[in-house]
Each structure stands twice: as structure tokens, then as C-alpha cells.
Amino acid sequence: MVADSTSVPVDISLSQNYPNPFNPTTNIKYSIPKSCIVKINVYDALGKLVTTLINDNKSA
């Protein structure tokens, strides 16, 4: 969680995706210490937003 605009997030984990980001499907594992808004975006190699996978309030 971020306490203020100068803090570094703590207790948030985003694991390596598997099996491979170039396969038609991949799994992304994450964990959060308490309920909060989670947003996961996917970008292409040029930095262009491809899609938003999650943008919702999630429980721990």
C-alpha cells in the first residue's frame, strides 16, 4: 500500500507470469495485504496500452 505520494509500496507482490507471455494465455499471480483497488495493465514493446486486465476493488 502507498501511505502517501513519496512512499514506496510494501507487502504487495507481483509474481512472474507463466508459462510464457507470448503464449495465447498466461497466468499472473499477485497478492495484497488488505482489500484495495488493483489495476493491472498490459503494454506492448513500444509502451502502448494493450488492455487493462483488472481495475477493481479486490480482497486480500
PyMOL commands that set and color helices and strands:
alter all, ss='L'
color gray80, all
select strands_A, chain A and resi 13-14+30-31+36-43+49-58
alter strands_A, ss='S'
color yellow, strands_A
deselect
rebuild
show_as cartoon
